[in-house]
Structures are given as structure tokens and as C-alpha cells.
Amino acid sequence: MQPSPRFDRPRGTEPFAFLRGFLRNPAQVGSVIPSSPQLEQRLVQCARVREARTVVELGPGTGGTTRALLAAMPPGAVLLAIELDPDFFAGLQHAVGDERLLLEQGSAEKLGDLLEEHGLPAPDAIVSGIPFSTMPAPVSRRIAACIAKVLRPGGRFVAYQVRAHVAGFLAPHLGPPEKQWEVVNVPPVRVFTWVKRQGPG
């Protein structure tokens, strides 16, 4: 039986926590409020989380998207969530309780090392809300290269962004993305989906 996630923090408190995070470090937090339920479900669908065994989330923030991913994942799947902001990380430790969740504090640049530390296979899906448009370009390039390297062939990388910078960093590795808009979100965001090619070339 699939374990029931334990969500201790009321969702009504999340906008305030998110705003505080944005004010602390706007370069690391892509929005002033959390993702809408409509965006969360679009991400679940684009990443095909229901079919995944290993899922990675980069920048879970206050945990709204994390909850949506866990609710859709199969019982035996694993979610590795990597959060840079220490206050968001501390809140997530108390707000989300699910044995399928592995929560790590640090940069997405450490993704390969963290997968290895936990003995996880190449991810079937990576979902990212980290703001590629405001991070230093060298950091964005390193994260993009890492994502492309660790994603399994046929796996999906899904990024939700206010701006389109992420496409410039990922396209050299994964080719052109599929692009969608989610307008039922504040602000409306672009959703980019890549599928890693299988085999050579």
C-alpha cells in the first residue's frame, strides 16, 4: 500500500514563507508565491511522474510541488529533493513526511554526487523550479550539464520558469524543448519539457 504523506504545515502559511524566502535571496527563489495547483498538476503530467521510479526535484521551496509529485508517484518510487535555501529546507523537514522522500540541502550542482550517495539509478524525471535567469551563468551551465548527464535515456527534464533562459542552457545538451504556458499561476510561467535521446546521437 502506498504510504500516506504527512503534511504538517497548513498550505495557507506557504505564501508567507515563500515571500520571506524571496526577500532573503531573490536570485535563488524564482517567485514571490508558491506554485498553483494547476501548475503542479501540469508538472506531474509533463514529467510523467506516475510512470517514474526515480524522480528528482530541484528547488522544492515550501513543498507544494513536492506534495504533488509524491501524490502521483508509484508506491515504490523515490523522490530526491534538493533545496539550497536553509529556511526552506528546515521547513520541508517538518512539513513533508513520506518515506519515499529523500531531502538534501545544497546546490543542484551536487545532483550527481547525491544520486551516487543514495545509491539511486539515473532519474526517470527531473523537475526544476530554480531560476536559471537570475543565477550566475557559470552555475546555470554547470547545473544544465549535470542534469543532462544524470538523466536516463528517455527520461524527462521539466523546468517551470518566468523567463526562457533555461532553454539556452539546456538546448546544447538535450536539444529544443517542448514549450507550454501555465497561465493559472501568479505569475504565469513557461513550462519546458525535454526528453533525453536514447542511444548515440
LUMBA-436364 format. One line per 3 residues: number of its first residue (from 0); for each residue x, y, z of C-alpha. Coordinates in steps of 0.25 Angstrom, whole numbers, always signed. Each point is the difference from the previous one (the first is absolute). Layout:
! residues N
NUM) X,Y,Z  ...
***
This chain:
! residues 201
0) +0,+0,+0  +5,+14,-3  +4,+8,+12
3) -8,+12,+3  +8,+12,+0  +0,+8,+13
6) -2,+15,-2  +1,+8,+13  +1,+14,-5
9) -13,+6,-5  +0,+4,-14  -5,+14,+3
12) +13,+3,+7  +9,-3,-12  -2,+14,-7
15) +6,+7,+12  +12,-10,+1  +2,+1,-15
18) +0,+15,+0  +10,+0,+11  +9,-9,-8
21) -1,+9,-12  +3,+13,+8  +12,-7,+6
24) +6,-4,-13  -8,+3,-13  +11,-6,-8
27) -2,-14,+5  -16,+1,+1  -7,+1,-13
30) -13,+6,+5  -6,+7,+12  -11,-10,+2
33) -1,-15,-2  -5,-8,-12  -14,-1,-3
36) -7,-14,+1  -2,+1,-15  +14,+2,-2
39) +4,-11,+9  -9,-10,-8  +6,+5,-13
42) +13,-3,+5  -4,-14,+4  -6,-3,-13
45) +12,+6,-8  +10,-8,+8  -9,-13,-1
48) +3,-2,+15  -11,-11,+1  +9,-9,-8
51) +14,+4,+7  +8,-8,+10  +10,+11,+3
54) -4,+15,+0  +9,+12,+3  -6,+14,+4
57) +10,+11,+0  -5,+12,+9  -12,-6,+7
60) -2,+13,+8  -11,-1,+10  -5,-14,-5
63) -12,+2,-9  +6,-6,-12  +6,-11,+8
66) -13,-4,+6  -6,-1,-14  +12,-8,-5
69) -2,-10,+12  -15,-1,-2  +2,-4,-15
72) +12,-9,+2  -1,-15,+1  +1,-7,+13
75) +15,-5,-2  +5,+13,-6  +10,+9,+6
78) +0,+16,+0  +14,+7,+2  -3,+14,+3
81) +12,+10,+1  -3,+14,+6  +11,+10,+2
84) -7,+10,+9  +2,-4,+14  -13,+5,+6
87) -8,-7,-11  +8,-12,+3  -3,+0,+14
90) -15,+2,-3  +0,-11,-9  +5,-10,+10
93) -12,+3,+9  -10,+2,-11  +1,-12,-8
96) +1,-14,+6  +1,-11,-10  +9,-12,+0
99) +2,+2,-15  +6,+14,+1  +15,+2,+1
102) +2,+14,+4  +14,+7,-2  +5,+14,+3
105) +10,+5,-11  +2,+5,-14  -6,-7,-12
108) +14,-1,-5  +2,-12,+10  -11,-8,-6
111) +9,-11,-6  +7,-1,+13  -13,-1,+8
114) -6,-11,-9  +13,-8,+2  +0,+2,+15
117) -14,-5,+1  +2,-12,-10  -10,+5,-9
120) -1,-3,-15  -1,+10,-11  -12,+8,+2
123) -13,-2,-9  -4,+14,+3  +6,+13,+5
126) -9,+12,+3  +6,+13,+3  -5,+14,+5
129) +14,+6,+2  +1,+13,-7  +10,-1,-11
132) -2,+14,-4  +6,+6,+13  +11,-10,+3
135) +14,+3,-4  +2,-5,-15  +11,-10,+4
138) -9,-6,+11  -11,-2,-10  +9,-6,-10
141) +6,-10,+10  -14,-4,+5  -5,-2,-14
144) +12,-9,-4  -3,-8,+13  -15,-2,-3
147) +3,-4,-14  +11,-10,+5  -8,-7,+11
150) -14,-1,-7  -2,-13,-5  -2,-2,-15
153) -15,+2,-3  -1,+8,+13  -7,+13,+2
156) +5,+14,+5  -11,+10,+3  +3,+14,+4
159) -10,+11,+3  +5,+14,-1  -5,+14,-2
162) +11,+3,-10  +5,-9,-11  +15,+0,+3
165) +0,-15,+4  -2,-4,-14  +13,+7,-4
168) +8,-8,+11  -7,-14,-3  -2,+0,-15
171) +15,-2,-3  -1,-13,+8  -14,-5,-2
174) -5,+7,-13  -12,+9,-1  -11,-1,+10
177) -15,-1,-1  -6,+13,+6  -13,+2,+7
180) -6,+12,+8  -7,-2,+13  -8,+13,+2
183) -7,-5,+12  +11,+4,+9  +6,+13,+6
186) +8,+4,-8  -4,-9,-13  +12,-8,-3
189) +6,-8,-11  +2,-15,+1  +11,-6,-8
192) +1,-15,-2  +12,-8,-6  +1,-15,-2
195) +14,-5,-1  +3,-7,-12  +3,-15,+0
198) +12,-6,-6  +11,+7,-7  -2,+14,-6
***
